[in-house]
């Protein structure tokens, strides 16, 4: 699964998405690339 978010997204929104992924039993990995934040599992 790959989720692409804008790099300037509010930190609380990225944390909310990370927490939701963890609730599914997955371990999110955050990668900042240029102006985008990738959350992958």
N, CA, C, O and CB atoms as a CASP TS submission, in Angstrom:
PFRMAT TS
TARGET T0000
AUTHOR 0000-0000-0000
METHOD Language model
MODEL 1
PARENT N/A
ATOM      1  N   UNK     1       0.849  -1.161   0.000  1.00  0.00           N
ATOM      2  CA  UNK     1       0.000   0.000   0.000  1.00  0.00           C
ATOM      3  C   UNK     1       0.897   1.226   0.000  1.00  0.00           C
ATOM      4  O   UNK     1       1.875   1.289   0.744  1.00  0.00           O
ATOM      5  CB  UNK     1      -0.967  -0.003   1.214  1.00  0.00           C
ATOM      6  N   UNK     2       0.561   2.198  -0.836  1.00  0.00           N
ATOM      7  CA  UNK     2       1.300   3.452  -0.879  1.00  0.00           C
ATOM      8  C   UNK     2       0.300   4.593  -0.795  1.00  0.00           C
ATOM      9  O   UNK     2      -0.677   4.627  -1.544  1.00  0.00           O
ATOM     10  CB  UNK     2       2.172   3.558  -2.171  1.00  0.00           C
ATOM     11  N   UNK     3       0.541   5.516   0.107  1.00  0.00           N
ATOM     12  CA  UNK     3      -0.282   6.701   0.265  1.00  0.00           C
ATOM     13  C   UNK     3       0.606   7.899  -0.021  1.00  0.00           C
ATOM     14  O   UNK     3       1.676   8.029   0.573  1.00  0.00           O
ATOM     15  CB  UNK     3      -0.922   6.783   1.697  1.00  0.00           C
ATOM     16  N   UNK     4       0.181   8.774  -0.922  1.00  0.00           N
ATOM     17  CA  UNK     4       0.950   9.969  -1.268  1.00  0.00           C
ATOM     18  C   UNK     4       0.212  11.182  -0.716  1.00  0.00           C
ATOM     19  O   UNK     4      -0.973  11.375  -0.988  1.00  0.00           O
ATOM     20  CB  UNK     4       1.158  10.090  -2.820  1.00  0.00           C
ATOM     21  N   UNK     5       0.912  11.988   0.054  1.00  0.00           N
ATOM     22  CA  UNK     5       0.346  13.210   0.617  1.00  0.00           C
ATOM     23  C   UNK     5       1.239  14.381   0.225  1.00  0.00           C
ATOM     24  O   UNK     5       2.419  14.198  -0.075  1.00  0.00           O
ATOM     25  CB  UNK     5       0.204  13.107   2.171  1.00  0.00           C
ATOM     26  N   UNK     6       0.676  15.570   0.230  1.00  0.00           N
ATOM     27  CA  UNK     6       1.479  16.761  -0.026  1.00  0.00           C
ATOM     28  C   UNK     6       2.496  16.915   1.100  1.00  0.00           C
ATOM     29  O   UNK     6       2.192  16.639   2.260  1.00  0.00           O
ATOM     30  CB  UNK     6       0.581  18.032  -0.147  1.00  0.00           C
ATOM     31  N   UNK     7       3.687  17.352   0.758  1.00  0.00           N
ATOM     32  CA  UNK     7       4.736  17.527   1.750  1.00  0.00           C
ATOM     33  C   UNK     7       4.415  18.582   2.787  1.00  0.00           C
ATOM     34  O   UNK     7       4.953  18.554   3.894  1.00  0.00           O
ATOM     35  CB  UNK     7       6.008  17.876   1.074  1.00  0.00           C
ATOM     36  N   UNK     8       3.534  19.518   2.434  1.00  0.00           N
ATOM     37  CA  UNK     8       3.182  20.561   3.393  1.00  0.00           C
ATOM     38  C   UNK     8       1.878  20.255   4.126  1.00  0.00           C
ATOM     39  O   UNK     8       1.250  21.158   4.676  1.00  0.00           O
ATOM     40  CB  UNK     8       3.070  21.898   2.686  1.00  0.00           C
ATOM     41  N   UNK     9       1.470  18.989   4.136  1.00  0.00           N
ATOM     42  CA  UNK     9       0.279  18.593   4.886  1.00  0.00           C
ATOM     43  C   UNK     9       0.518  18.821   6.374  1.00  0.00           C
ATOM     44  O   UNK     9       1.642  18.661   6.850  1.00  0.00           O
ATOM     45  CB  UNK     9      -0.085  17.108   4.611  1.00  0.00           C
ATOM     46  N   UNK    10      -0.533  19.195   7.119  1.00  0.00           N
ATOM     47  CA  UNK    10      -0.362  19.406   8.564  1.00  0.00           C
ATOM     48  C   UNK    10       0.151  18.139   9.251  1.00  0.00           C
ATOM     49  O   UNK    10      -0.254  17.027   8.910  1.00  0.00           O
ATOM     50  CB  UNK    10      -1.694  19.846   9.202  1.00  0.00           C
ATOM     51  N   UNK    11       1.040  18.321  10.214  1.00  0.00           N
ATOM     52  CA  UNK    11       1.651  17.179  10.905  1.00  0.00           C
ATOM     53  C   UNK    11       0.604  16.313  11.585  1.00  0.00           C
ATOM     54  O   UNK    11       0.752  15.092  11.636  1.00  0.00           O
ATOM     55  CB  UNK    11       2.667  17.662  11.935  1.00  0.00           C
ATOM     56  N   UNK    12      -0.460  16.929  12.112  1.00  0.00           N
ATOM     57  CA  UNK    12      -1.485  16.120  12.779  1.00  0.00           C
ATOM     58  C   UNK    12      -2.236  15.238  11.783  1.00  0.00           C
ATOM     59  O   UNK    12      -2.720  14.171  12.158  1.00  0.00           O
ATOM     60  CB  UNK    12      -2.474  17.024  13.525  1.00  0.00           C
ATOM     61  N   UNK    13      -2.341  15.658  10.529  1.00  0.00           N
ATOM     62  CA  UNK    13      -2.992  14.831   9.509  1.00  0.00           C
ATOM     63  C   UNK    13      -2.111  13.636   9.146  1.00  0.00           C
ATOM     64  O   UNK    13      -2.617  12.524   8.994  1.00  0.00           O
ATOM     65  CB  UNK    13      -3.303  15.668   8.249  1.00  0.00           C
ATOM     66  N   UNK    14      -0.804  13.848   9.006  1.00  0.00           N
ATOM     67  CA  UNK    14       0.081  12.726   8.694  1.00  0.00           C
ATOM     68  C   UNK    14       0.128  11.738   9.855  1.00  0.00           C
ATOM     69  O   UNK    14       0.195  10.527   9.641  1.00  0.00           O
ATOM     70  CB  UNK    14       1.497  13.232   8.368  1.00  0.00           C
ATOM     71  N   UNK    15       0.094  12.250  11.081  1.00  0.00           N
ATOM     72  CA  UNK    15       0.078  11.363  12.253  1.00  0.00           C
ATOM     73  C   UNK    15      -1.236  10.585  12.331  1.00  0.00           C
ATOM     74  O   UNK    15      -1.242   9.415  12.715  1.00  0.00           O
ATOM     75  CB  UNK    15       0.288  12.177  13.548  1.00  0.00           C
ATOM     76  N   UNK    16      -2.347  11.228  11.969  1.00  0.00           N
ATOM     77  CA  UNK    16      -3.647  10.555  11.976  1.00  0.00           C
ATOM     78  C   UNK    16      -3.654   9.398  10.984  1.00  0.00           C
ATOM     79  O   UNK    16      -4.137   8.308  11.292  1.00  0.00           O
ATOM     80  CB  UNK    16      -4.774  11.549  11.643  1.00  0.00           C
ATOM     81  N   UNK    17      -3.117   9.644   9.796  1.00  0.00           N
ATOM     82  CA  UNK    17      -3.054   8.595   8.779  1.00  0.00           C
ATOM     83  C   UNK    17      -2.131   7.468   9.238  1.00  0.00           C
ATOM     84  O   UNK    17      -2.457   6.294   9.059  1.00  0.00           O
ATOM     85  CB  UNK    17      -2.570   9.172   7.431  1.00  0.00           C
ATOM     86  N   UNK    18      -0.989   7.806   9.824  1.00  0.00           N
ATOM     87  CA  UNK    18      -0.059   6.787  10.331  1.00  0.00           C
ATOM     88  C   UNK    18      -0.713   5.933  11.407  1.00  0.00           C
ATOM     89  O   UNK    18      -0.554   4.713  11.421  1.00  0.00           O
ATOM     90  CB  UNK    18       1.209   7.445  10.889  1.00  0.00           C
ATOM     91  N   UNK    19      -1.446   6.575  12.306  1.00  0.00           N
ATOM     92  CA  UNK    19      -2.135   5.847  13.372  1.00  0.00           C
ATOM     93  C   UNK    19      -3.191   4.915  12.797  1.00  0.00           C
ATOM     94  O   UNK    19      -3.345   3.786  13.261  1.00  0.00           O
ATOM     95  CB  UNK    19      -2.778   6.825  14.362  1.00  0.00           C
ATOM     96  N   UNK    20      -3.910   5.381  11.797  1.00  0.00           N
ATOM     97  CA  UNK    20      -4.937   4.549  11.157  1.00  0.00           C
ATOM     98  C   UNK    20      -4.293   3.308  10.521  1.00  0.00           C
ATOM     99  O   UNK    20      -4.834   2.207  10.627  1.00  0.00           O
ATOM    100  CB  UNK    20      -5.714   5.367  10.081  1.00  0.00           C
ATOM    101  N   UNK    21      -3.152   3.484   9.870  1.00  0.00           N
ATOM    102  CA  UNK    21      -2.446   2.350   9.261  1.00  0.00           C
ATOM    103  C   UNK    21      -1.995   1.369  10.344  1.00  0.00           C
ATOM    104  O   UNK    21      -2.110   0.156  10.171  1.00  0.00           O
ATOM    105  CB  UNK    21      -1.226   2.842   8.434  1.00  0.00           C
ATOM    106  N   UNK    22      -1.479   1.897  11.466  1.00  0.00           N
ATOM    107  CA  UNK    22      -1.056   1.040  12.576  1.00  0.00           C
ATOM    108  C   UNK    22      -2.236   0.272  13.149  1.00  0.00           C
ATOM    109  O   UNK    22      -2.078  -0.878  13.558  1.00  0.00           O
ATOM    110  CB  UNK    22      -0.388   1.873  13.676  1.00  0.00           C
ATOM    111  N   UNK    23      -3.424   0.887  13.189  1.00  0.00           N
ATOM    112  CA  UNK    23      -4.625   0.205  13.678  1.00  0.00           C
ATOM    113  C   UNK    23      -5.009  -0.971  12.791  1.00  0.00           C
ATOM    114  O   UNK    23      -5.680  -1.897  13.248  1.00  0.00           O
ATOM    115  CB  UNK    23      -5.786   1.183  13.766  1.00  0.00           C
ATOM    116  N   UNK    24      -4.594  -0.944  11.534  1.00  0.00           N
ATOM    117  CA  UNK    24      -4.846  -2.062  10.611  1.00  0.00           C
ATOM    118  C   UNK    24      -3.830  -3.189  10.812  1.00  0.00           C
ATOM    119  O   UNK    24      -3.922  -4.233  10.165  1.00  0.00           O
ATOM    120  CB  UNK    24      -4.802  -1.570   9.152  1.00  0.00           C
ATOM    121  N   UNK    25      -2.863  -2.976  11.707  1.00  0.00           N
ATOM    122  CA  UNK    25      -1.842  -3.986  11.967  1.00  0.00           C
ATOM    123  C   UNK    25      -0.636  -3.862  11.055  1.00  0.00           C
ATOM    124  O   UNK    25       0.168  -4.790  10.961  1.00  0.00           O
ATOM    125  CB  UNK    25      -2.432  -5.353  11.824  1.00  0.00           C
ATOM    126  N   UNK    26      -0.498  -2.723  10.379  1.00  0.00           N
ATOM    127  CA  UNK    26       0.619  -2.496   9.468  1.00  0.00           C
ATOM    128  C   UNK    26       1.605  -1.519  10.099  1.00  0.00           C
ATOM    129  O   UNK    26       1.245  -0.763  11.001  1.00  0.00           O
ATOM    130  CB  UNK    26       0.118  -1.962   8.105  1.00  0.00           C
ATOM    131  N   UNK    27       2.840  -1.536   9.628  1.00  0.00           N
ATOM    132  CA  UNK    27       3.865  -0.625  10.118  1.00  0.00           C
ATOM    133  C   UNK    27       4.178   0.399   9.027  1.00  0.00           C
ATOM    134  O   UNK    27       4.795   0.052   8.020  1.00  0.00           O
ATOM    135  CB  UNK    27       5.151  -1.402  10.540  1.00  0.00           C
ATOM    136  N   UNK    28       3.761   1.656   9.210  1.00  0.00           N
ATOM    137  CA  UNK    28       4.013   2.657   8.167  1.00  0.00           C
ATOM    138  C   UNK    28       5.469   3.104   8.138  1.00  0.00           C
ATOM    139  O   UNK    28       6.134   3.183   9.171  1.00  0.00           O
ATOM    140  CB  UNK    28       3.114   3.864   8.373  1.00  0.00           C
ATOM    141  N   UNK    29       5.946   3.393   6.934  1.00  0.00           N
ATOM    142  CA  UNK    29       7.278   3.952   6.736  1.00  0.00           C
ATOM    143  C   UNK    29       7.078   5.276   6.027  1.00  0.00           C
ATOM    144  O   UNK    29       6.416   5.334   4.990  1.00  0.00           O
ATOM    145  CB  UNK    29       8.221   2.980   5.913  1.00  0.00           C
ATOM    146  N   UNK    30       7.647   6.347   6.578  1.00  0.00           N
ATOM    147  CA  UNK    30       7.490   7.686   6.001  1.00  0.00           C
ATOM    148  C   UNK    30       8.725   8.039   5.197  1.00  0.00           C
ATOM    149  O   UNK    30       9.851   7.879   5.666  1.00  0.00           O
ATOM    150  CB  UNK    30       7.241   8.744   7.104  1.00  0.00           C
ATOM    151  N   UNK    31       8.505   8.521   3.982  1.00  0.00           N
ATOM    152  CA  UNK    31       9.599   8.935   3.110  1.00  0.00           C
ATOM    153  C   UNK    31       9.224  10.286   2.523  1.00  0.00           C
ATOM    154  O   UNK    31       8.180  10.405   1.883  1.00  0.00           O
ATOM    155  CB  UNK    31       9.879   7.874   1.981  1.00  0.00           C
ATOM    156  N   UNK    32      10.043  11.300   2.722  1.00  0.00           N
ATOM    157  CA  UNK    32       9.805  12.614   2.151  1.00  0.00           C
ATOM    158  C   UNK    32      10.597  12.722   0.854  1.00  0.00           C
ATOM    159  O   UNK    32      11.825  12.641   0.852  1.00  0.00           O
ATOM    160  CB  UNK    32      10.200  13.745   3.149  1.00  0.00           C
ATOM    161  N   UNK    33       9.868  12.905  -0.254  1.00  0.00           N
ATOM    162  CA  UNK    33      10.487  12.994  -1.576  1.00  0.00           C
ATOM    163  C   UNK    33      10.038  14.296  -2.216  1.00  0.00           C
ATOM    164  O   UNK    33       8.847  14.495  -2.455  1.00  0.00           O
ATOM    165  CB  UNK    33      10.110  11.765  -2.474  1.00  0.00           C
ATOM    166  N   UNK    34      10.981  15.181  -2.495  1.00  0.00           N
ATOM    167  CA  UNK    34      10.687  16.505  -3.061  1.00  0.00           C
ATOM    168  C   UNK    34       9.584  17.183  -2.252  1.00  0.00           C
ATOM    169  O   UNK    34       9.817  17.582  -1.112  1.00  0.00           O
ATOM    170  CB  UNK    34      10.270  16.389  -4.555  1.00  0.00           C
ATOM    171  N   UNK    35       8.404  17.317  -2.814  1.00  0.00           N
ATOM    172  CA  UNK    35       7.317  18.020  -2.122  1.00  0.00           C
ATOM    173  C   UNK    35       6.215  17.074  -1.692  1.00  0.00           C
ATOM    174  O   UNK    35       5.125  17.527  -1.341  1.00  0.00           O
ATOM    175  CB  UNK    35       6.738  19.104  -3.012  1.00  0.00           C
ATOM    176  N   UNK    36       6.468  15.752  -1.710  1.00  0.00           N
ATOM    177  CA  UNK    36       5.454  14.789  -1.366  1.00  0.00           C
ATOM    178  C   UNK    36       5.925  13.889  -0.215  1.00  0.00           C
ATOM    179  O   UNK    36       7.112  13.589  -0.094  1.00  0.00           O
ATOM    180  CB  UNK    36       5.090  13.956  -2.588  1.00  0.00           C
ATOM    181  N   UNK    37       4.991  13.474   0.610  1.00  0.00           N
ATOM    182  CA  UNK    37       5.266  12.522   1.685  1.00  0.00           C
ATOM    183  C   UNK    37       4.668  11.197   1.298  1.00  0.00           C
ATOM    184  O   UNK    37       3.468  11.122   1.033  1.00  0.00           O
ATOM    185  CB  UNK    37       4.700  13.011   3.048  1.00  0.00           C
ATOM    186  N   UNK    38       5.469  10.137   1.255  1.00  0.00           N
ATOM    187  CA  UNK    38       4.984   8.800   0.925  1.00  0.00           C
ATOM    188  C   UNK    38       4.885   8.000   2.201  1.00  0.00           C
ATOM    189  O   UNK    38       5.832   7.949   2.985  1.00  0.00           O
ATOM    190  CB  UNK    38       5.909   8.094  -0.100  1.00  0.00           C
ATOM    191  N   UNK    39       3.746   7.376   2.412  1.00  0.00           N
ATOM    192  CA  UNK    39       3.562   6.430   3.515  1.00  0.00           C
ATOM    193  C   UNK    39       3.407   5.071   2.864  1.00  0.00           C
ATOM    194  O   UNK    39       2.506   4.881   2.047  1.00  0.00           O
ATOM    195  CB  UNK    39       2.310   6.797   4.435  1.00  0.00           C
ATOM    196  N   UNK    40       4.248   4.136   3.201  1.00  0.00           N
ATOM    197  CA  UNK    40       4.165   2.815   2.569  1.00  0.00           C
ATOM    198  C   UNK    40       4.272   1.733   3.608  1.00  0.00           C
ATOM    199  O   UNK    40       4.695   1.964   4.740  1.00  0.00           O
ATOM    200  CB  UNK    40       5.258   2.639   1.514  1.00  0.00           C
ATOM    201  N   UNK    41       3.886   0.564   3.205  1.00  0.00           N
ATOM    202  CA  UNK    41       3.965  -0.610   4.068  1.00  0.00           C
ATOM    203  C   UNK    41       4.622  -1.698   3.287  1.00  0.00           C
ATOM    204  O   UNK    41       4.807  -2.801   3.800  1.00  0.00           O
ATOM    205  CB  UNK    41       2.573  -1.056   4.580  1.00  0.00           C
TER
END
